[in-house]
């Protein structure tokens, strides 16, 4: 719900621009598409662990290195957000004003972005060193601790998702 609250301003902007250039029905459909996409992705990432996602991607034929990069990026987002909040709090404690004027707020983002980028680069070096020390990529064959299996619930969700997708395509093309 927090993610959807953050979309209110963007949704209003998309609705107004599309209503201005096309029509209200198209604008409403674009906003509903955005909200559905964000809600679906939020639900997916809340219910799926990065390990399961990377294992599924490897089983679908994606190289393990790319699946690992995606998994690490997904895991890195909350860490980056937490670190950004810590830097913002530290800069506010030093008297940085982030509330007044658009241009001033943009200028005051520099003392936040520079430490964030530096810490991110340092963290990436530490991860690279840890991967090297564990001989990442030394063996061409990758082994897994567990295996993914499709269960009855998985088939049910997949079939219902495709049915919902087909219904939405039918409704969109019927009313165009």
Secondary structure, DSSP 8 states (H G I E B T S, - for coil): -HHHHHTHHHHHHHHHHHHHHT-HHHHHHHHHHHHHHHHHHHHHHHHS-HHHHHHHHHHTT--HHHHHHHHHHHHHHHHHHHHHHHHHHHHHHTT---SS-HHHHHHTTHHHHHHHHHHHHHHHHHHHHHHHHTTTTSSSS---SS-----HHHHHHHHHHHHHHHHHHHHHHH--
